């Protein structure tokens, strides 16, 4: 009798506990299966560009004195005297970033029947400075009167403050452009942007000023009655921003 009861208990256990054990195994296994089927993180990478144009208000000038003579001492002294007058004038006009850019003294030769003959010396002193474009024409004329004999180059730039502000605006436009591109692509595909995963600023620097060079050597010291016209232009600041956006 006792054996029959034990068999009934075993039969009862086999009917109920085995399905429960199977259900427990499946419940633990299902999250693992779901995790394996979950899609990997997805992201779109877009690059936006921004351009900001600003007027150039400053003129960068390089000019100097060139003197020729028979002896080295003669031309060096003459060049030094003229350069001193030019530098003194520029200082009195409160030009910015005034500095010496070159000093040279070279012999000059003539060639007759393939024979080299020393004929004298050439001395050159050069300076560069920056001034507002509206004042640059008068400064050039006054420098020639003071002794300058050559204007080597001029370039036009915006002020440091204007360039800094333009750079910020260009970066803002580039970021907005990248965001707009991502929204357009994802929206077309029926997807939605989640968060920005990474940001890279690729290009965010003002361009180098355009330099205008000319053969202005040996200018006349008698300036024209009207000031030399100098007209600046515009400068463009470019920026590029790359965004990686998850969806």
C-alpha positions as CSV (number, residue, x, y, z in Angstrom):
1,X,0.0,0.0,0.0
2,X,2.8,2.3,0.8
3,X,4.5,1.6,-2.5
4,X,1.3,2.5,-4.4
5,X,1.1,5.9,-2.6
6,X,4.8,6.6,-3.4
7,X,4.1,5.8,-7.1
8,X,1.1,8.1,-7.1
9,X,3.2,10.9,-5.7
10,X,5.9,10.4,-8.3
11,X,3.3,10.4,-11.0
12,X,1.8,13.6,-9.6
13,X,5.3,15.3,-9.6
14,X,6.0,14.2,-13.2
15,X,2.7,15.8,-14.4
16,X,3.2,19.3,-12.9
17,X,6.8,19.9,-12.0
18,X,8.3,19.1,-15.4
19,X,6.1,21.7,-17.4
20,X,6.9,24.3,-14.8
21,X,10.6,23.6,-15.2
22,X,10.3,23.9,-18.9
23,X,8.5,27.2,-18.6
24,X,11.2,28.6,-16.3
25,X,13.9,27.6,-18.8
26,X,12.0,29.4,-21.6
27,X,11.4,32.5,-19.5
28,X,15.1,32.8,-18.9
29,X,16.0,32.0,-22.5
30,X,13.6,34.5,-24.1
31,X,15.5,37.7,-23.1
32,X,18.7,36.3,-24.5
33,X,17.0,35.5,-27.8
34,X,15.4,38.9,-27.9
35,X,18.8,40.6,-27.2
36,X,20.4,38.6,-30.0
37,X,17.8,39.8,-32.4
38,X,17.9,43.5,-31.3
39,X,19.3,45.8,-34.0
40,X,22.8,47.3,-33.6
41,X,23.2,51.0,-33.0
42,X,22.7,52.9,-36.2
43,X,24.1,56.4,-37.1
44,X,24.3,58.8,-40.0
45,X,27.3,61.0,-40.7
46,X,26.7,64.4,-42.4
47,X,29.0,67.3,-43.1
48,X,27.6,70.9,-43.2
49,X,29.2,74.0,-44.6
50,X,28.9,77.6,-43.7
51,X,30.2,80.8,-45.4
52,X,30.1,84.3,-44.0
53,X,31.2,87.3,-46.1
54,X,32.4,90.5,-44.4
55,X,33.8,93.7,-45.8
56,X,37.6,94.3,-45.6
57,X,38.3,97.5,-43.7
58,X,42.1,97.3,-43.3
59,X,44.9,97.5,-45.8
60,X,48.2,95.8,-45.3
61,X,51.0,97.6,-47.1
62,X,54.6,96.8,-47.8
63,X,56.7,99.6,-49.1
64,X,60.3,100.8,-49.0
65,X,63.2,102.9,-50.1
66,X,65.6,101.9,-53.0
67,X,68.7,103.9,-53.6
68,X,71.5,103.5,-56.1
69,X,74.9,105.1,-56.0
70,X,78.6,104.6,-56.6
71,X,79.8,103.6,-53.2
72,X,78.3,101.3,-50.6
73,X,78.6,103.9,-47.8
74,X,76.8,106.5,-49.9
75,X,73.8,104.5,-50.8
76,X,73.5,102.9,-47.3
77,X,73.4,106.4,-45.7
78,X,71.0,107.7,-48.2
79,X,68.7,104.7,-47.8
80,X,68.9,105.0,-44.0
81,X,68.0,108.7,-44.0
82,X,65.0,108.2,-46.3
83,X,63.8,105.2,-44.4
84,X,64.0,107.1,-41.1
85,X,61.8,109.8,-42.6
86,X,59.3,107.3,-43.8
87,X,59.1,105.4,-40.5
88,X,58.8,108.6,-38.6
89,X,55.8,109.6,-40.8
90,X,54.1,106.2,-40.4
91,X,54.5,106.4,-36.6
92,X,53.1,109.9,-36.5
93,X,50.0,108.6,-38.4
94,X,49.5,105.8,-35.8
95,X,49.7,102.9,-38.3
96,X,49.3,99.4,-36.8
97,X,51.8,96.5,-36.8
98,X,54.7,98.6,-38.2
99,X,57.8,96.5,-38.7
100,X,60.9,96.2,-40.8
101,X,60.6,93.5,-43.4
102,X,64.0,93.7,-45.3
103,X,67.3,95.5,-45.5
104,X,69.7,94.8,-48.3
105,X,72.9,96.2,-49.9
106,X,74.0,94.7,-53.2
107,X,76.6,95.6,-55.9
108,X,75.5,96.4,-59.4
109,X,77.4,95.4,-62.5
110,X,77.5,96.2,-66.2
111,X,78.5,93.7,-68.8
112,X,80.5,94.7,-71.9
113,X,81.9,92.1,-74.3
114,X,81.3,89.5,-71.6
115,X,83.4,91.5,-69.2
116,X,81.8,92.2,-65.8
117,X,82.4,95.7,-64.4
118,X,81.3,97.1,-61.0
119,X,79.2,100.2,-61.5
120,X,77.9,100.9,-58.0
121,X,75.6,99.7,-55.3
122,X,71.9,99.4,-54.5
123,X,70.4,99.6,-51.0
124,X,66.9,98.7,-50.1
125,X,65.0,99.1,-46.9
126,X,61.4,97.8,-46.6
127,X,58.7,98.1,-44.0
128,X,55.1,96.8,-43.6
129,X,52.2,98.2,-41.7
130,X,48.4,98.1,-41.5
131,X,46.0,101.0,-41.7
132,X,42.3,101.5,-42.3
133,X,41.5,101.3,-46.0
134,X,39.9,104.7,-46.1
135,X,43.2,106.3,-45.0
136,X,45.6,104.2,-47.0
137,X,45.5,106.3,-50.2
138,X,46.7,109.4,-48.3
139,X,49.3,107.4,-46.4
140,X,50.8,106.1,-49.6
141,X,51.1,109.5,-51.1
142,X,52.7,110.9,-47.9
143,X,55.2,108.0,-47.7
144,X,56.3,108.8,-51.3
145,X,56.8,112.4,-50.4
146,X,58.8,111.4,-47.3
147,X,61.2,109.3,-49.4
148,X,59.6,106.0,-50.3
149,X,60.5,104.9,-53.8
150,X,58.7,101.6,-54.1
151,X,55.3,100.0,-53.0
152,X,55.8,96.3,-53.1
153,X,52.4,95.0,-52.3
154,X,49.0,95.7,-50.6
155,X,46.4,93.3,-49.3
156,X,43.0,93.8,-47.7
157,X,41.7,92.2,-44.5
158,X,38.9,92.5,-42.0
159,X,39.6,93.5,-38.4
160,X,40.3,90.7,-35.9
161,X,37.0,91.3,-34.1
162,X,35.1,91.1,-37.4
163,X,36.9,87.9,-38.4
164,X,36.2,86.3,-35.0
165,X,32.5,87.1,-35.2
166,X,32.3,85.9,-38.8
167,X,33.9,82.6,-37.9
168,X,31.3,82.0,-35.2
169,X,28.5,82.7,-37.7
170,X,30.1,80.4,-40.3
171,X,30.3,77.6,-37.7
172,X,26.7,78.2,-36.7
173,X,25.6,77.9,-40.4
174,X,27.7,74.8,-40.9
175,X,26.1,73.1,-37.9
176,X,22.6,74.0,-39.0
177,X,23.3,72.8,-42.5
178,X,24.5,69.4,-41.1
179,X,21.5,69.0,-38.9
180,X,19.2,69.9,-41.8
181,X,20.8,67.3,-44.0
182,X,20.4,64.6,-41.4
183,X,16.7,65.5,-40.7
184,X,15.9,65.5,-44.4
185,X,17.5,62.0,-45.0
186,X,16.1,60.4,-41.9
187,X,12.6,62.0,-42.4
188,X,12.5,60.7,-46.0
189,X,13.2,57.2,-44.7
190,X,10.6,57.4,-41.9
191,X,13.3,57.5,-39.2
192,X,13.9,59.8,-36.4
193,X,17.2,61.3,-35.1
194,X,18.0,60.4,-31.5
195,X,21.2,62.1,-30.3
196,X,24.4,63.5,-31.6
197,X,27.2,60.9,-31.1
198,X,30.2,63.0,-32.2
199,X,31.1,66.4,-33.5
200,X,34.1,67.3,-35.6
201,X,35.0,70.8,-36.7
202,X,36.9,70.2,-40.0
203,X,37.6,73.7,-41.2
204,X,37.1,76.9,-39.2
205,X,39.8,79.4,-40.1
206,X,39.7,82.8,-41.8
207,X,41.3,82.8,-45.3
208,X,44.7,84.5,-46.0
209,X,44.4,88.0,-47.4
210,X,44.7,88.3,-51.1
211,X,47.9,90.1,-51.9
212,X,48.2,92.5,-54.8
213,X,51.7,92.9,-56.1
214,X,53.0,95.4,-58.6
215,X,56.1,96.9,-60.1
216,X,56.1,100.1,-58.2
217,X,59.8,100.6,-57.9
218,X,61.4,104.1,-58.4
219,X,58.2,106.1,-57.8
220,X,58.3,109.8,-58.3
221,X,58.6,111.8,-55.1
222,X,56.1,114.4,-56.4
223,X,52.7,113.0,-55.4
224,X,49.6,113.7,-57.5
225,X,47.2,116.4,-56.2
226,X,44.4,113.8,-55.7
227,X,45.1,111.0,-53.2
228,X,45.8,107.5,-54.6
229,X,42.4,105.6,-54.7
230,X,42.4,102.4,-52.7
231,X,39.3,100.3,-52.6
232,X,38.9,97.2,-50.5
233,X,36.5,94.3,-51.1
234,X,35.0,91.4,-49.2
235,X,36.5,88.5,-47.3
236,X,34.9,85.1,-46.9
237,X,35.2,82.9,-43.9
238,X,34.5,79.2,-44.5
239,X,33.7,76.5,-41.9
240,X,32.7,72.8,-42.1
241,X,31.2,70.7,-39.3
242,X,30.7,66.9,-39.3
243,X,28.0,65.4,-37.1
244,X,27.4,61.7,-36.3
245,X,23.8,61.3,-35.3
246,X,22.2,58.1,-34.0
247,X,18.7,57.0,-35.1
